[in-house]
Amino acid sequence: GVPEKRVIPVTVPKSPAFALKNRIRVYNQEDEEEDELVVIRAQPLPHYGVPFKPQIPETRTVEVCPFSFDSRDKERQLQKEKKIKELQKGEMPKFKALPLPHFDTINLPEKKVKHVTQIEPFCLETDKRGAVKAQTWKYQVGNAESSQNVNRWVA
C-alpha cells in the first residue's frame, strides 16, 4: 500500500549570466520545449444579416425612504421608563437621621503636650579619632625628645 519513491531529476548547474558585462540571453532548446502553446480564441463574427443590438444592463432604481431616529429614540425612552418603574417598585432605603448630641457635657480630647528638645553637644567619631591621633603624636614626640636627652648625657 506504500507508493514507491519518486526519482527527482538531477539539477544541472548553469553559470549566472547577470555577472557578464554584455549580457546576452542564451536560449536553450529545453526552455522552448517547456513553454506550452497558448491558443488564442477570437470572438465569433456576428451575422451580417442581423442588425447589431447591444445588451443594455437593467436599470435599477433606488427607492427613496425617509430616514429618522424617531422609532429608535421612542424604544429607548420606553426602556428607560420601564427601568425607572422597576426601580421605584423595589424598596428604597428610608432616611434615618442621627440623634442630636447632648450639649450639657463637652468631651474634648486631651491636649498633647510636646516636650522641648534638649540641647546636647555633638559627639562625632572624627573628633574621637582626632583626639586619639593627637595623643599618640604627643606620646611619640615626648619619646623622641627623651631619647635625644638621654643621648646628650651619654655623649
Secondary structure, DSSP 8 states (H G I E B T S, - for coil): ----------------GGGSSS------HHHHHHS------------TTS------------------SHHHHHHHHHHHHHHHHHHHHS-------------SS-------------------HHHHHHHHHHHHHHHHHHHHHHHHHHHHHH-
